[in-house]
């Protein structure tokens, strides 16, 4: 897996989740102003949204949006119980009046 990120941005939560679950991954920094990767490649070719985080899975699937990435990662290690066992507690903690 490869996480596209920018230090200090909201991609930090996905980065922390990857570290927490202990799966192998690489990091690729993104210059959001220029939409370029650290090596100078066009980030829009990877993620047309041009935002971080984005997670490139080993099968070539690209996940975007931090919440979706963290949900995927938590679901990939059910024995770690990073989320509640049913959807309601997870959803209810995300939206309160």
C-alpha positions as CSV (number, residue, x, y, z in Angstrom):
1,X,0.0,0.0,0.0
2,X,1.0,3.6,-0.6
3,X,-0.3,6.6,1.3
4,X,-0.3,9.9,-0.5
5,X,-0.1,12.6,2.2
6,X,1.0,16.1,3.2
7,X,2.6,16.6,6.5
8,X,0.3,18.5,8.9
9,X,-2.8,17.9,6.7
10,X,-5.8,15.7,7.5
11,X,-3.9,12.8,6.0
12,X,-2.2,12.5,9.4
13,X,-5.2,10.5,10.7
14,X,-4.8,7.9,7.9
15,X,-1.1,7.8,8.5
16,X,-1.6,7.1,12.3
17,X,-4.2,4.4,11.5
18,X,-1.7,2.7,9.1
19,X,0.9,2.7,11.9
20,X,-1.5,1.5,14.4
21,X,-2.6,-1.6,12.4
22,X,1.1,-2.5,11.6
23,X,0.6,-3.2,7.9
24,X,3.5,-2.5,5.5
25,X,3.1,0.7,3.5
26,X,5.1,3.4,1.8
27,X,4.6,7.2,2.0
28,X,4.5,9.6,-1.0
29,X,4.4,13.3,-0.2
30,X,2.2,15.6,-2.2
31,X,2.7,19.3,-2.9
32,X,-0.9,20.3,-2.9
33,X,-0.3,23.8,-4.3
34,X,1.5,22.4,-7.4
35,X,-0.4,19.0,-7.4
36,X,3.0,17.3,-7.7
37,X,4.5,14.3,-5.9
38,X,7.9,14.5,-4.2
39,X,9.5,13.0,-7.4
40,X,7.9,15.7,-9.6
41,X,5.2,13.4,-11.1
42,X,1.7,14.8,-11.6
43,X,-0.5,13.9,-8.6
44,X,-3.7,14.5,-10.6
45,X,-2.7,11.4,-12.6
46,X,-2.9,9.4,-9.4
47,X,-5.9,11.2,-7.8
48,X,-8.0,13.4,-10.0
49,X,-9.5,15.1,-6.9
50,X,-6.0,16.4,-6.2
51,X,-6.5,16.1,-2.4
52,X,-5.0,14.0,0.4
53,X,-5.2,11.5,1.7
54,X,-5.3,8.8,-0.9
55,X,-4.4,5.2,-0.4
56,X,-3.2,3.1,-3.3
57,X,-3.9,-0.6,-2.5
58,X,-1.6,-3.4,-3.8
59,X,-4.2,-4.4,-6.4
60,X,-4.3,-0.9,-7.9
61,X,-7.5,0.3,-6.2
62,X,-7.3,3.9,-5.1
63,X,-9.2,5.0,-1.9
64,X,-9.8,8.7,-1.2
65,X,-11.3,10.5,1.7
66,X,-9.9,10.0,5.2
67,X,-12.9,8.4,6.7
68,X,-13.3,5.9,4.0
69,X,-9.6,5.0,4.2
70,X,-9.7,4.6,8.0
71,X,-12.9,2.5,7.8
72,X,-11.2,0.2,5.2
73,X,-8.1,-0.1,7.3
74,X,-10.0,-0.9,10.5
75,X,-12.1,-3.5,8.6
76,X,-8.9,-5.1,7.3
77,X,-7.9,-6.1,10.9
78,X,-11.1,-7.1,12.6
79,X,-9.2,-8.8,15.5
80,X,-7.9,-5.3,16.5
81,X,-11.4,-4.1,17.2
82,X,-10.7,-0.5,16.1
83,X,-14.4,0.1,15.5
84,X,-17.5,-0.9,17.2
85,X,-18.9,-4.4,16.2
86,X,-22.0,-2.9,14.6
87,X,-22.5,0.1,12.4
88,X,-24.8,2.1,14.8
89,X,-22.2,2.9,17.5
90,X,-19.7,3.9,14.8
91,X,-22.2,6.1,13.0
92,X,-23.6,7.6,16.1
93,X,-20.2,8.8,17.3
94,X,-19.8,10.7,14.0
95,X,-22.9,12.7,14.2
96,X,-24.4,14.3,17.3
97,X,-26.9,17.1,17.6
